[in-house]
Amino acid sequence: MNRLVVAEKNSVAKAIAQYLADGGYSTRKINNVPVYFFKVNGEYWASMGLKGHILDFDFEDTYNNWGSVEPGRLIELEPVMVIRWQDRPYIMTLVELAKEARELILALDSDVEGEAIAYEVMMVARLRNPRLRFRRVLFSAITRDDIRRAFSRLTTLNVNWARKVFTRMVLDLKYGATFTRLLTLSAKSSKAPLGRGEFLSYGPCQTPVLNLVVQRALERENFKPEIYYKIKLTIEVNGREVTLESVDKFKDLREVQVVFRRVKEAGRAIVKVAEAKEVHVNPPKPLDTVELERRASRFLNIRSKQTLDIAEELYRQGYISYPRTETNIYPPTLDLRGIVKALASTTTYGQYSRRLLASGIRPTAGRSSDNAHPPIHPVKAADKAEVMAKFRNFKYWVIYDFVVRHFLATLSPPALVEEQRITVEAGGVLFEASGLRIIEEGYFSIYPFERPQVNPLPVGGLRVGQQIPVKDVKVVKRKTTPPPYLSESELLRLMRKYGIGTDATMQDHIHTNVKRRYIKIVKGQCIPTPLGKALIASLSKYAPTLIDPNFRSRMESMLSLIGSGREVPESVRRRLEEEASKIYASMKPNSRQLGDELAKALRSMLNGDEAKERGKES
């Protein structure tokens, strides 16, 4: 065999064989892993796919007995690289193929995580075949043209990116293991109802995310609603009733009753403002990973983790571009008109695409580029029937359709709306109403998700100074409302703001909190459980740094210096390990109180679950 190609997923390995082969390709399973054999220009090639990382970091077995090792010692230890047990068949197959190859092409995903996996593949293959040459291939879409173009421009591995990922993995292991063990052992010593294998986890990303959710929930709980009153006034304009509200709100019932009588006695309202202003509503910026997750949660009610899982499968099957990207600027090399022309052949997007081509495309642009992948966009034009037949899951169509509509919206003209305002005065009180109508649909035609609710006002029938009879006046009683729970969309925005996680991992940190029963997501809202609140309350007293969103942000900034080659891993690790030791030293003396608080929360949660079960049975 001349060349071996290793991809991150089987579907990508298969596509590579399909698009590069001179003729067809044959498939053989080695250790139950599909391997694709084919010829390229007379040379013998093979391609195989993995399932992500094949190596991991862990402590030596001696230190994995929680009862016999002081958790703080883990910070000082040097973890070892180990084989992921579930990935042994892939490693065995890689070793078997590597011994026959002259060159190995690393076709892992084109991001920092993919670079680390590529390095793992290189380490394993080199052990079996020290003479093996390694090349890197980078692509952002799985189409024939993209794959062939990428394989004609082979490059080398970015070792600094791999070092950045490995340093993060080591630090996350040390922080996670140290403080997870301290939390769990403290709770168990206080008789917490934790069964065999159950634990209370801490994560350097997971727990600051939980803190953001808990802080908003506490704002809600501590909110004290206040009663207030407003006056509603109804007038008639050109045969149409218009209701306005008092600009001021009144806290005292007697005061509002006095003002109400004065307005009622006035009987007429004087027009102070009757204006209409045309405003352009700009289309969205090109789609990056976090924005896809945020918008899918907000507009489609699909969880961020599921959104990215679906988007990755759509990518692997050649329907959309690589979905893990921080770029929201279309590169000049991307054939935008060509993509729109392909979409013009579909039933769903054809009419709009043809109209867009005729009027001219005007792409929007953000300010961010990861210099690796373009924004998320369709690479294959398809209708609902094709996508449903391929994936047999309606959500795949929903996400694909959203990606296409967002892409077309970014090339579309702005919408034009008219914002309207009426202000009148009666009895010395100002009343106002706002309205809106759409003049030109613009991108709303293809992107209904941002189409505003229309409520036009008859401003044309009014002039300043005009006196109008009052048809009705009434007092309405209201109360202030607490802030809502954090939506998943808003949580993702805050995670990006604080630099918690990467575009590829943010949704995983949210999902981990759900799995650990620290938060629930109900109708897109993130609600902390009693256990989640207790964990944050305890850590805020005994180790506030561990839950501070800025702490992870600072850690990520330091890791970025490794990725750019400006820092070495050893220096970054030393500083962050010293900080972990200081946090542990301040936290350990309070482990008894910490354990009592967590045990109490666990018992409360367990009793609540049992009560629910009894309620179901009755």
Secondary structure as GFF3:
##gff-version 3
##sequence-region A 1 618
A	DSSP	beta_strand	3	7	.	.	.	ID=ss1
A	DSSP	alpha_helix	10	20	.	.	.	ID=ss2
A	DSSP	beta_strand	26	30	.	.	.	ID=ss3
A	DSSP	beta_strand	33	40	.	.	.	ID=ss4
A	DSSP	beta_strand	43	49	.	.	.	ID=ss5
A	DSSP	beta_strand	55	58	.	.	.	ID=ss6
A	DSSP	three_ten_helix	61	64	.	.	.	ID=ss7
A	DSSP	three_ten_helix	71	75	.	.	.	ID=ss8
A	DSSP	beta_strand	80	83	.	.	.	ID=ss9
A	DSSP	three_ten_helix	85	87	.	.	.	ID=ss10
A	DSSP	alpha_helix	88	98	.	.	.	ID=ss11
A	DSSP	beta_strand	103	107	.	.	.	ID=ss12
A	DSSP	alpha_helix	112	128	.	.	.	ID=ss13
A	DSSP	beta_strand	133	136	.	.	.	ID=ss14
A	DSSP	alpha_helix	144	151	.	.	.	ID=ss15
A	DSSP	alpha_helix	159	189	.	.	.	ID=ss16
A	DSSP	alpha_helix	206	222	.	.	.	ID=ss17
A	DSSP	beta_strand	227	237	.	.	.	ID=ss18
A	DSSP	beta_strand	240	246	.	.	.	ID=ss19
A	DSSP	alpha_helix	253	266	.	.	.	ID=ss20
A	DSSP	beta_strand	268	281	.	.	.	ID=ss21
A	DSSP	alpha_helix	289	295	.	.	.	ID=ss22
A	DSSP	pi_helix	296	300	.	.	.	ID=ss23
A	DSSP	alpha_helix	304	316	.	.	.	ID=ss24
A	DSSP	alpha_helix	336	343	.	.	.	ID=ss25
A	DSSP	alpha_helix	350	359	.	.	.	ID=ss26
A	DSSP	alpha_helix	384	391	.	.	.	ID=ss27
A	DSSP	alpha_helix	394	410	.	.	.	ID=ss28
A	DSSP	beta_strand	415	426	.	.	.	ID=ss29
A	DSSP	beta_strand	429	440	.	.	.	ID=ss30
A	DSSP	three_ten_helix	442	445	.	.	.	ID=ss31
A	DSSP	three_ten_helix	448	450	.	.	.	ID=ss32
A	DSSP	three_ten_helix	459	461	.	.	.	ID=ss33
A	DSSP	beta_strand	467	479	.	.	.	ID=ss34
A	DSSP	beta_strand	486	487	.	.	.	ID=ss35
A	DSSP	alpha_helix	488	498	.	.	.	ID=ss36
A	DSSP	alpha_helix	506	515	.	.	.	ID=ss37
A	DSSP	beta_strand	519	522	.	.	.	ID=ss38
A	DSSP	beta_strand	525	528	.	.	.	ID=ss39
A	DSSP	alpha_helix	530	542	.	.	.	ID=ss40
A	DSSP	three_ten_helix	544	547	.	.	.	ID=ss41
A	DSSP	alpha_helix	549	563	.	.	.	ID=ss42
A	DSSP	alpha_helix	569	587	.	.	.	ID=ss43
A	DSSP	three_ten_helix	588	590	.	.	.	ID=ss44
A	DSSP	alpha_helix	591	617	.	.	.	ID=ss45
###
